[in-house]
Structure formats: structure tokens, C-alpha cells
């Protein structure tokens, strides 16, 4: 059995390994739970990503995110899973700002988060 990785997807990683001896990735500092429609409704929440923990001194903490917030949009795109959020986050560079729309106790709030190095 074998597999192949397109060379274009390895160039950035290869260059970072040469320059820094590690791969640098943008970092928010949250862990979350995907809320599907059924789970959200059962818990009186909206569909999105429920923030279950926030790392101390992280970009998320500095931006004012709180445990229990539900992320519903990232860069004006509706999101429902951590995979979707990570895809948007990874399209940014370290130090870039990312706009989030969160639902906190029934109110929608816009938050700007500055991504850090992981």
C-alpha cells in the first residue's frame, strides 16, 4: 500500500522546518465541542462551536472569549464544527486578526482575535 502527498501542500512546511526547525501555526487557545442542531436545542443554545476551555494567556483569553460562548461565525462565514473553524484559522498567518461572531447567553457579540504562534 502506498500514498502520495501533493508537493504544493508540503512546500510551506518544508520551508518552515529549514528556517525555524519547527512548523509554526496560528493559535487561538480554545477547545470546543461541535453543537449540532439536536444538541444545541436540547441545551437551549445555538448551533455552532461551544467553548469548553480557554488556555491562560492565549489569544482567546485576551480577546475576551469565555467558557460557554458559542462561536457561530468566523470571518463572516457560518461555522458549525471545529474543523471549519480550524480551516479558516489556518488560512491566516501568526499575528493576523480574525473576526468571530459569538453567542453569549442569547446575545450576539462581535470579537476580533489576534492569532498567536502555537
C-alpha positions, 0 to 999 in steps of 0.5 A: 500500500502506498500514498502520495502527498501533493508537493504544493501542500508540503512546500510551506512546511518544508520551508518552515522546518529549514528556517525555524526547525519547527512548523509554526501555526496560528493559535487561538487557545480554545477547545470546543465541542461541535453543537449540532442542531439536536444538541444545541436545542436540547441545551437551549443554545445555538448551533455552532462551536461551544467553548469548553476551555480557554488556555491562560494567556492565549489569544482567546483569553485576551480577546475576551472569549469565555467558557460557554460562548458559542462561536457561530461565525468566523470571518463572516462565514457560518461555522458549525464544527471545529474543523471549519473553524480550524480551516479558516484559522489556518488560512491566516498567518501568526499575528493576523486578526480574525473576526468571530461572531459569538453567542453569549447567553442569547446575545450576539457579540462581535470579537476580533482575535489576534492569532498567536504562534502555537 
